[in-house]
């Protein structure tokens, strides 16, 4: 288990900023099972792209996206894919973040999704506990969310915009502010 920090921008098209290219990570090593992954502006704000067939999903210890990271991570139909994830902490300022969990994400904190109406998408698998404090979050079809807690910061009851798509299985939702839209 090691800390892997995204740097990005070190390879040429067609694999520019590919998360599967070890040259885009500090230490020149792609994350492997158990690693903790960090995207932060201090090490680079290049978009993290996922080129189909180049990234093999693994069990990640944690993913942290800091508030000074402005790049996109993944895209629709090209999501960052992990098998299992102990903890997700997202407070990035990127235009979009797409995460596909094939197994279980134990704990997810969405502190702030920054800019963008299509900011944070969580897909597939099961999230045991999801806390959303500020931003735009979409739970896409195939996801099971056992416990969702929406909160607002500093008395801004409109800080959270959570969309729950058709095909999401929801077991418990606690809302303290924000707007929640259910498609089903």
Beta strands, then each sheet from edge to edge (+ up, - down):
strand 1: 3-5
strand 2: 36-39
strand 3: 60-65
strand 4: 80-82
strand 5: 85-90
strand 6: 97-101
strand 7: 104-110
strand 8: 120-123
strand 9: 126-132
strand 10: 135-139
strand 11: 144-145
strand 12: 148-150
strand 13: 160-164
strand 14: 169-170
strand 15: 173-175
strand 16: 179-182
sheet 1: 1+ 2+ 3+ 5+ 7+ 9+ 11+ 14+
sheet 2: 1+ 2+ 3+ 5+ 7+ 9+ 12+ 15+
sheet 3: 4+ 6+ 8+ 10+ 13+ 16+
end
